[in-house]
Every structure is written in C-alpha cells, then in structure tokens.
C-alpha cells in the first residue's frame, strides 16, 4: 500500500502519474493482476476549477498581449520605413513629427 500526500493538488500530478505508470507496468506483467488505483475522499473540484479559470485567464491575456504587440510592431515598422524614405531623399523634406511618433511607439 502506497500513499501520496501533498498540500497542493496541482503539485501531485507528475509524481502520481509516474508512480501509477510504473506500478501498472509492474503489475500488468503478472497473470494475476488485482492491481487498482483509488482515491479516498472527495475530489477538490472547487480548487481544480479555480486553476482551470486562472489558466484560461492567463491564456486569454497572452493572446491579447500578442495581438497588441503585433499591432505595435507593424506600426513601428511602418514609421521606420517612412523615416528611412525621408532620410534617403536628395531633397530634405520635413519629418512631419515622424520622429516623435516613432519615439512614442517605441515607448509603448
């Protein structure tokens, strides 16, 4: 009889998964396999659902941040291209605050 105990439910899955896999591998070899894995007590579903919600919120925020980053990177590249074309011109043209816009985009 083995007992695995932890204060955090999410911290138990990796050692428990490995232990069950090894015990299943060991006891499946024999012809008489009465091996079973059980859990006594109620599952902490509230903690589990809170973890799922937290993970979902992190994933949603990550996607939102990636979209914002892609938008700002596109804006930054566009401003850089316009500035480069103005600097390469033989006749100097006013920058029309493109340098300030580039700085503002960079700080965002």
Secondary structure, DSSP 8 states (H G I E B T S, - for coil): ------S-STTSHHHHHHHHHHHHHHHHSSSS--------S---HHHHHHHHHHHHHHHHHHHHHHHHHHHHHHHHHHHHHHHHHHHH-SS----TTHHHHHHHHHH-
